[in-house]
Amino acid sequence: MNNFTLAIHGGSCWIAPAEITPEREKIFYAALDEALTTGFDLLVRGGTALDAAQTAVMYLEDNPLFNAGRGSAFNYNQFHEMDAAIMCGQRGRAGAVANVRNVRNPVALARMVLDKTNNVLLTGQGAEAFGREHNLRFEEDAYFYTEERFQELQRTKRQAPACNTGKGTVGAVALDMFGNMAAATSTGGFPNKNYGRIGDSPIIGSGTYANNRACAVSCTGDGEYFMQAVAAYDVYCLMEYKGLSLREACELVVLDKINNAGGKGGMIAVDTQGNAALVFNCDVMFRASKDARGECQMGILP
Amino acid sequence: MNNFTLAIHGGSCWIAPAEITPEREKIFYAALDEALTTGFDLLVRGGTALDAAQTAVMYLEDNPLFNAGRGSAFNYNQFHEMDAAIMCGQRGRAGAVANVRNVRNPVALARMVLDKTNNVLLTGQGAEAFGREHNLRFEEDAYFYTEERFQELQRTKRQAPACNTGKGTVGAVALDMFGNMAAATSTGGFPNKNYGRIGDSPIIGSGTYANNRACAVSCTGDGEYFMQAVAAYDVYCLMEYKGLSLREACELVVLDKINNAGGKGGMIAVDTQGNAALVFNCDVMFRASKDARGECQMGILP
């Protein structure tokens, strides 16, 4: 039997280590474990990497703990604009959406773009209209309301407008037993974001990338740094063109390149052998991975 | 004196060779020549690559012959949604906008994002509001109306909805006498485009990329293929990690990878020595380049 692997993240740098009390830590670990198990069980039963990555991300979107789907940050105008992407490493096909509102699972809409169109990135009301035509599940604004995120917006508004803090994102990468890979990422953006800003999450090559030849990657952190570094595709190129291992490539991108530019964040990635790398350069990254050989990792602090 | 170079394109594949009568050919060549001269003169006078690339693209945006700015294609809803990006190879900073309306020069708005924000990609009404706050020049819908584009929309509507033809784009890449590089791309999208679709032009790493270490690249063609290939950054990685020349890297990406995937289009690029590569795999690419050593190229057909 071939190895198969799932890795997930629930974002990086968006909460101070001191705020993670023993009680909250328990709740976070339980959520990570459930997201991981939900996706990994699919792989065990012969499911595809694409379905496993999407399923794990949908769990994290549905859980209000994380800044994606239900728990999305409030933007400047006090509503939720969400982005997501998913890429199939076998076919090299990707689907993504940006600035969508009231979509319960943005990653499911990204998957529809992948499956049902020749496009890669649809945005705003156009993307929502496409989802409605295909019976995607929508929710009222109240569904996305969480008291904690609302208080976060008020705190952020008292500081600078459109400041770039709170880097919550969720993501998953998978290798299935057929040797196919996939990556998926979803985010609610940062609190008080303005001007229709789009970050790295829905950008193929920056926040999300998968290619059966080498790896699948999902990023989290200061989106602008990951966009300018073309971070996810850089990991692929360092492996494919320079012969670096998955870990070496992820560490070079996150710990050297992005770190030296002043960016904070991290990434999760898997390679063709089912190795997982969970790399970050900040205080916190919610992360977990599991493979068919029994290798298992889970953590929040470094 | 160091070499310096400007290369420009006015899109690929968006017109059949048979439609380029001798009269129209003359008009196209005059426009290419003027765009090239406008940007190149800046470089001669010690201007920056960033300013030269932006100036050349603004000329092409202002010229209704090309699908960007004034000559933008009509979308499905019969208005113009435009995208643009610009990247500075010295600082690694990029600015981009997508789905903006009534902006006379989308590349100038992208430059404002680069200069005046910490963001990379702003979209839609948010991006327009940002432009208005900074006194960007806007135009009424009538400014963007061209009879030819309107007839093109009617023809496209009679075919399939949201079909993916008409790949008009404009772009410029430059190396200045200080050794700095820049890339800029602007597009009106394809006729009858729908659902808030965004192509490769405003995506850093896909349609636009610049890095003083190796090259500056601007793409044109089937956007979705260039996005999934992360085409512009792939050229950089093939040079930086694998030691390919500029021409070898561009040809591998356009003539092998994108061509084999079924995509049509091309790219213009410059390297640190001021060499220019103008590579495409289709019937038509409007293109020109000029450097300080007197090398000059201009063409439409292969």
Contacts between the chains, C-beta under 8 A, distances in Angstrom:
chain1	res1	chain2	res2	distance
A	87	B	228	7.9
A	92	B	228	5.3
A	92	B	229	7.9
A	92	B	261	6.9
A	93	B	228	6.7
A	94	B	227	7.2
A	94	B	228	5.5
A	98	B	123	7.0
A	98	B	198	7.6
A	99	B	123	6.1
A	99	B	124	7.0
A	117	B	195	7.9
A	118	B	164	5.7
A	118	B	224	6.2
A	119	B	164	8.0
A	119	B	195	7.2
A	119	B	197	5.1
A	119	B	224	6.0
A	120	B	223	7.6
A	120	B	224	4.8
A	120	B	227	4.7
A	120	B	228	6.5
A	121	B	197	6.9
A	121	B	198	4.5
A	121	B	199	7.8
A	121	B	203	7.8
A	121	B	227	7.1
A	122	B	195	4.6
A	122	B	196	5.4
A	122	B	197	5.6
A	122	B	198	7.6
A	123	B	98	7.0
A	123	B	99	6.1
A	123	B	123	6.3
A	123	B	124	7.3
A	123	B	196	3.8
A	123	B	197	7.6
A	123	B	198	5.9
A	124	B	99	7.0
A	124	B	123	7.3
A	124	B	124	5.9
A	124	B	196	4.6
A	125	B	196	6.7
A	126	B	194	6.4
A	126	B	195	3.7
A	126	B	196	3.0
A	126	B	197	7.0
A	127	B	195	5.9
A	127	B	196	5.5
A	129	B	195	6.4
A	130	B	195	4.6
A	164	B	118	5.8
A	164	B	119	8.0
A	194	B	126	6.4
A	195	B	117	7.8
A	195	B	119	7.2
A	195	B	122	4.6
A	195	B	126	3.7
A	195	B	127	5.9
A	195	B	129	6.4
A	195	B	130	4.6
A	196	B	122	5.4
A	196	B	123	3.8
A	196	B	124	4.6
A	196	B	125	6.7
A	196	B	126	2.9
A	196	B	127	5.5
A	197	B	119	5.1
A	197	B	121	6.9
A	197	B	122	5.6
A	197	B	123	7.6
A	197	B	126	7.0
A	198	B	98	7.6
A	198	B	121	4.5
A	198	B	122	7.6
A	198	B	123	5.9
A	199	B	121	7.8
A	203	B	121	7.8
A	203	B	203	6.0
A	203	B	204	7.7
A	203	B	205	7.7
A	204	B	203	7.7
A	204	B	206	7.2
A	204	B	227	5.4
A	204	B	228	6.2
A	204	B	230	6.7
A	205	B	203	7.7
A	205	B	205	4.6
A	205	B	206	6.4
A	205	B	227	7.7
A	205	B	230	3.6
A	205	B	233	6.3
A	206	B	204	7.2
A	206	B	205	6.4
A	209	B	230	7.3
A	223	B	120	7.6
A	224	B	118	6.2
A	224	B	119	6.0
A	224	B	120	4.8
A	227	B	94	7.1
A	227	B	120	4.7
A	227	B	121	7.1
A	227	B	204	5.3
A	227	B	205	7.7
A	228	B	87	7.9
A	228	B	92	5.3
A	228	B	93	6.7
A	228	B	94	5.6
A	228	B	120	6.5
A	228	B	204	6.2
A	229	B	92	7.9
A	230	B	204	6.7
A	230	B	205	3.6
A	230	B	209	7.3
A	230	B	230	6.5
A	230	B	233	4.3
A	233	B	205	6.3
A	233	B	230	4.3
A	233	B	233	5.8
A	233	B	234	7.5
A	233	B	237	7.7
A	234	B	233	7.5
A	234	B	237	7.2
A	237	B	233	7.7
A	237	B	234	7.2
A	237	B	237	3.6
A	237	B	238	8.0
A	237	B	241	5.8
A	238	B	237	8.0
A	238	B	241	6.5
A	241	B	237	5.8
A	241	B	238	6.5
A	241	B	241	3.9
A	241	B	242	4.3
A	242	B	241	4.4
A	242	B	242	7.4
A	261	B	92	6.8
